[in-house]
Amino acid sequence: MNSYDLIIVGAGITGKATALRLARLGLKILHVAPNFDPGIHCNDDLTWDSRIYALSSSSQQLLSDIKVWEAMDHSRIQIVSDMRVFGDSGQAKDEIHFSAYSATIPQLAWIIEAGHIEKTLDAASQFQGNIQRITDTVTDFVSTKENVTVHTQAGQSFSSKLLLAADGAKSPIREKLQIQTPINDYGQTAVVANFECELDHQGTACQWFLDNGEILALLPLPNKKLSMVWSAGVVHAEQLLKLSPETLSTTVMSAALGSVQQRTGSLKMMPPPKSYPLRKMKAERIIAPDHHPRIVLIGDAAHAMHPLAGQGLNLGLRDVATLGQLFENKESFRDIDDPVVLRRYERARHGDTDALLFTTDQLQKLFVNQSGFIKTARNLGMSLVNRSQFLKRQLIQKALS
Ligand SMILES: Cc1cc2nc3c(=O)[nH]c(=O)nc-3n(C[C@H](O)[C@H](O)[C@H](O)COP(=O)(O)OP(=O)(O)OC[C@H]3O[C@@H](n4cnc5c(N)ncnc54)[C@H](O)[C@@H]3O)c2cc1C
């Protein structure tokens, strides 16, 4: 007899959203993770989580389907109405400007704190009787023809039909399954921090491809605040992290030949910066490689990418939406652990994941290349794209799905 229909491991946004989505199908879920509390409580104008995400419409739709979007504090969500991407020539013409108005859509994206999303997911799961949470770490699991059993650090054991690994980019479950996962280290670290800015950002997100191959993004936050993601070389990132708040603020202002300051005015850093190593990674399989695959990878456990396009979580939430849809629409004679259903999930996620990983990887490579010819060509390319409304609409459609 199985105690649960499924066990979800990992309490990042993907794991929490998966639990809520699948509980709506009446499935009995055990959710195991060592850290359910996001740690940061974003409830005043001084405390802003430095982990900030640009969410696409597919993510907004999923959060809405699980009744989380409406429950969020919308005064802490910033709509992106414009996006400006600058080349490394320092010339204003080498810029692509995406505008929600020109594309006749209400917004390009939403900018939201990670802690805010997690906190709202936590509140929603309290009202979901089908989810049981256990604060513990999974140390081992055994998969048989009948079920899958997980063992935890505290010495507990639980069984279910299916195990969903939402345990992040270093997924211990993926490692134990020995699923081949090629990793491409970008040799860059993302330094993230929030700033108060002097000038009104008008809902514009900016990204500068700098002439040393680094990428600086400033995303708008409510109340004249900005969130920075500086994808810097590893050594440079360490230097940036050691700077005083005042020096880091002036360093950001003077980046991109001073064009940052032209847009933002003076910047004042809010609480200390954080950093994240950047790598591309894709598991070769996202269901366990055996005849009865009872284990499924989801979110960063299955794929990770450079944040230059702000798409990693969006991709993970599309994994969640797809799995939810497949379970909802499966034939009545199939159960959720039917290998046919799980293979459908693997096939369904392949194209989206590959396309996004390829595009972000190629963009990163294009801009890290220091050859004079490539540099001229890419800046020319940007100004040509900028002149074509058709191309820009195509790019927006792809990026916003
Ligand atoms: C600088 C930066 C900026 C980004 N910006 C964006 C953006 O704008 N838009 C976007 O869409 N994406 C963005 N991303 C990507 C995004 O951060 C990730 O895709 C997302 O956080 C992945 O969530 P996840 O829940 O899959 O994994 P994680 O958040 O890593 O969660 C994994 C969970 O598993 C738990 N766990 C691990 N091992 C065990 C175990 N043995 N037992 C139990 N639990 C375990 C962990 O404790 C954790 O709770 C960005 C990434 C970076 C680095």
PDBQT file of the ligand as one rigid body, heavy atoms in Angstrom, charges set to zero:
ROOT
HETATM    1  C1  LIG A 501      21.562  35.636 -10.875  1.00  0.00    +0.000 C 
HETATM    2  C2  LIG A 501      20.376  34.850 -11.356  1.00  0.00    +0.000 A 
HETATM    3  C3  LIG A 501      19.282  35.506 -11.865  1.00  0.00    +0.000 A 
HETATM    4  C4  LIG A 501      18.183  34.791 -12.333  1.00  0.00    +0.000 A 
HETATM    5  N1  LIG A 501      17.133  35.477 -12.870  1.00  0.00    +0.000 NA
HETATM    6  C5  LIG A 501      16.088  34.801 -13.364  1.00  0.00    +0.000 A 
HETATM    7  C6  LIG A 501      14.977  35.498 -13.934  1.00  0.00    +0.000 A 
HETATM    8  O1  LIG A 501      14.942  36.731 -13.996  1.00  0.00    +0.000 OA
HETATM    9  N2  LIG A 501      13.936  34.768 -14.427  1.00  0.00    +0.000 N 
HETATM   10  C7  LIG A 501      13.924  33.399 -14.382  1.00  0.00    +0.000 A 
HETATM   11  O2  LIG A 501      12.961  32.787 -14.872  1.00  0.00    +0.000 OA
HETATM   12  N3  LIG A 501      14.964  32.709 -13.833  1.00  0.00    +0.000 NA
HETATM   13  C8  LIG A 501      16.031  33.367 -13.316  1.00  0.00    +0.000 A 
HETATM   14  N4  LIG A 501      17.066  32.676 -12.738  1.00  0.00    +0.000 N 
HETATM   15  C9  LIG A 501      16.988  31.199 -12.615  1.00  0.00    +0.000 C 
HETATM   16  C10 LIG A 501      16.296  30.759 -11.295  1.00  0.00    +0.000 C 
HETATM   17  O3  LIG A 501      16.996  31.296 -10.196  1.00  0.00    +0.000 OA
HETATM   18  C11 LIG A 501      16.259  29.255 -11.153  1.00  0.00    +0.000 C 
HETATM   19  O4  LIG A 501      15.855  28.670 -12.358  1.00  0.00    +0.000 OA
HETATM   20  C12 LIG A 501      15.273  28.828 -10.052  1.00  0.00    +0.000 C 
HETATM   21  O5  LIG A 501      15.603  29.429  -8.834  1.00  0.00    +0.000 OA
HETATM   22  C13 LIG A 501      15.279  27.307  -9.885  1.00  0.00    +0.000 C 
HETATM   23  O6  LIG A 501      14.344  26.937  -8.906  1.00  0.00    +0.000 OA
HETATM   24  P1  LIG A 501      14.238  25.434  -8.438  1.00  0.00    +0.000 P 
HETATM   25  O7  LIG A 501      13.093  25.401  -7.450  1.00  0.00    +0.000 OA
HETATM   26  O8  LIG A 501      14.189  24.503  -9.596  1.00  0.00    +0.000 OA
HETATM   27  O9  LIG A 501      15.626  25.119  -7.672  1.00  0.00    +0.000 OA
HETATM   28  P2  LIG A 501      16.200  25.739  -6.306  1.00  0.00    +0.000 P 
HETATM   29  O10 LIG A 501      15.683  27.093  -6.057  1.00  0.00    +0.000 OA
HETATM   30  O11 LIG A 501      17.681  25.536  -6.363  1.00  0.00    +0.000 OA
HETATM   31  O12 LIG A 501      15.599  24.801  -5.152  1.00  0.00    +0.000 OA
HETATM   32  C14 LIG A 501      16.104  23.503  -4.876  1.00  0.00    +0.000 C 
HETATM   33  C15 LIG A 501      15.560  23.038  -3.519  1.00  0.00    +0.000 C 
HETATM   34  O13 LIG A 501      15.916  21.671  -3.286  1.00  0.00    +0.000 OA
HETATM   35  C16 LIG A 501      16.321  21.521  -1.934  1.00  0.00    +0.000 C 
HETATM   36  N5  LIG A 501      17.145  20.315  -1.801  1.00  0.00    +0.000 N 
HETATM   37  C17 LIG A 501      18.369  20.088  -2.329  1.00  0.00    +0.000 A 
HETATM   38  N6  LIG A 501      18.803  18.874  -1.956  1.00  0.00    +0.000 NA
HETATM   39  C18 LIG A 501      17.829  18.300  -1.180  1.00  0.00    +0.000 A 
HETATM   40  C19 LIG A 501      17.673  17.064  -0.496  1.00  0.00    +0.000 A 
HETATM   41  N7  LIG A 501      18.638  16.142  -0.527  1.00  0.00    +0.000 N 
HETATM   42  N8  LIG A 501      16.538  16.821   0.205  1.00  0.00    +0.000 NA
HETATM   43  C20 LIG A 501      15.540  17.743   0.231  1.00  0.00    +0.000 A 
HETATM   44  N9  LIG A 501      15.634  18.942  -0.388  1.00  0.00    +0.000 NA
HETATM   45  C21 LIG A 501      16.763  19.212  -1.087  1.00  0.00    +0.000 A 
HETATM   46  C22 LIG A 501      17.059  22.820  -1.656  1.00  0.00    +0.000 C 
HETATM   47  O14 LIG A 501      17.240  23.010  -0.298  1.00  0.00    +0.000 OA
HETATM   48  C23 LIG A 501      16.104  23.822  -2.318  1.00  0.00    +0.000 C 
HETATM   49  O15 LIG A 501      15.031  24.120  -1.465  1.00  0.00    +0.000 OA
HETATM   50  C24 LIG A 501      18.190  33.371 -12.277  1.00  0.00    +0.000 A 
HETATM   51  C25 LIG A 501      19.298  32.697 -11.743  1.00  0.00    +0.000 A 
HETATM   52  C26 LIG A 501      20.380  33.426 -11.305  1.00  0.00    +0.000 A 
HETATM   53  C27 LIG A 501      21.587  32.696 -10.757  1.00  0.00    +0.000 C 
ENDROOT
TORSDOF 0
